[in-house]
Amino acid sequence: QVDLVESGGGSVQAGGSLRLSCEASGYSYSTIAMGWFRQAPGKGREGVAAVDSDDATFYADSVKGRFTISKDGAKKIAYLQMDNLKPEDTALYYCAAGLTLSCRRLMSLQFNEGYWGQGTQVTVSS
């Protein structure tokens, strides 16, 4: 099994930054894609960003140029650097992972597929 532990959520002013982290255990980063989804009140779940074992990345159009996904050198933690945050970014953010998936495939995961973290709240005030 894969265990995911998230941290880094919080409240910031519009234009500010946050850095989310997701520590993974129980598998090898060499064969797993990791990414982030978000769920805003009254909205559907949205794939935000993903990175796969080949270090290819994917970003939703709404966050391109503002968010950056990366892994640490030991390939144990995935990060989501969020800059120039907007009120529209307010949501519960979930880390997700899948075995032998591309970053694009990870963004289509259903909630009963793959592995998921507990979620971390991001709130952006105007």
C-alpha positions in Angstrom: 0.0 0.0 0.0 1.0 3.7 -0.4 0.7 6.1 2.5 0.4 9.8 1.8 0.8 12.6 4.4 0.0 16.2 3.4 0.9 19.5 5.0 1.3 23.2 4.2 -2.2 24.4 3.8 -3.4 27.6 5.4 -4.8 31.1 4.9 -3.2 33.8 2.9 -4.0 37.1 1.2 -4.5 37.3 -2.5 -1.2 37.5 -4.3 0.5 35.5 -1.5 2.2 32.1 -1.7 1.9 28.7 0.0 3.9 25.5 -0.4 2.1 22.2 0.0 4.0 18.9 0.6 3.1 15.3 0.3 5.3 12.6 1.8 4.9 9.2 0.3 5.9 5.8 1.7 5.4 2.2 0.8 6.4 2.4 -2.9 9.2 3.5 -5.2 9.1 7.0 -6.8 10.6 5.5 -9.9 7.3 4.0 -10.9 4.7 6.3 -9.3 3.0 9.5 -10.4 2.0 12.0 -7.8 -0.3 15.1 -8.0 -2.8 17.4 -6.5 -6.6 17.7 -6.8 -8.8 20.4 -5.2 -12.5 20.6 -4.2 -14.2 23.9 -3.6 -17.6 24.1 -1.9 -20.3 23.3 -4.4 -17.8 22.5 -7.1 -16.6 19.3 -8.6 -13.2 17.8 -7.9 -10.5 19.3 -10.2 -7.1 18.0 -11.1 -4.5 20.7 -10.4 -1.0 19.4 -11.2 0.9 16.1 -11.5 4.4 14.8 -11.9 5.3 11.3 -13.0 8.3 9.0 -12.7 9.9 10.5 -15.9 9.5 14.0 -14.3 6.9 15.0 -16.9 4.4 17.5 -15.5 0.8 18.5 -16.1 -1.0 21.6 -15.0 -4.6 22.7 -15.2 -5.1 25.8 -17.3 -6.3 27.7 -14.3 -3.0 27.4 -12.4 -0.4 27.4 -15.3 2.3 30.0 -14.6 1.4 30.2 -10.9 1.8 26.7 -9.5 4.8 24.4 -9.7 4.9 20.7 -8.8 8.2 19.0 -8.0 9.9 16.2 -6.0 12.8 16.3 -3.6 16.1 14.7 -4.4 15.4 11.6 -2.4 12.1 11.2 -4.2 10.2 10.8 -0.9 8.2 14.1 -1.0 6.2 15.9 -3.7 5.7 19.7 -3.4 3.2 22.1 -4.8 4.5 25.6 -4.8 1.6 28.0 -5.2 2.4 31.6 -6.1 0.2 34.6 -6.9 -2.8 32.9 -5.2 -6.3 34.1 -6.0 -9.6 33.8 -4.1 -10.7 31.3 -6.7 -7.9 28.9 -5.5 -9.7 28.5 -2.2 -10.4 24.7 -1.8 -9.6 21.5 0.0 -6.4 20.2 -1.7 -5.8 16.4 -1.9 -2.6 14.7 -2.7 -3.0 11.6 -5.0 -0.7 8.9 -6.3 -0.9 6.0 -8.7 1.4 3.1 -9.7 3.0 3.2 -13.2 0.8 6.1 -14.3 1.6 9.1 -16.5 1.0 12.6 -15.1 -2.0 13.0 -17.4 -3.5 9.7 -16.4 -3.2 10.6 -12.7 -5.4 13.7 -13.3 -8.2 11.4 -14.3 -8.2 9.2 -11.2 -11.5 8.5 -9.6 -11.7 8.7 -5.8 -11.9 4.9 -5.5 -8.7 4.5 -7.5 -5.1 5.0 -6.6 -4.1 6.5 -3.2 -5.1 9.7 -1.5 -4.0 11.9 1.3 -6.3 13.3 3.9 -6.6 16.8 2.3 -5.3 20.2 3.4 -7.4 23.4 3.3 -6.2 26.4 1.3 -8.0 29.7 1.9 -7.2 32.9 -0.1 -8.7 36.2 1.0 -9.3 39.1 -1.3 
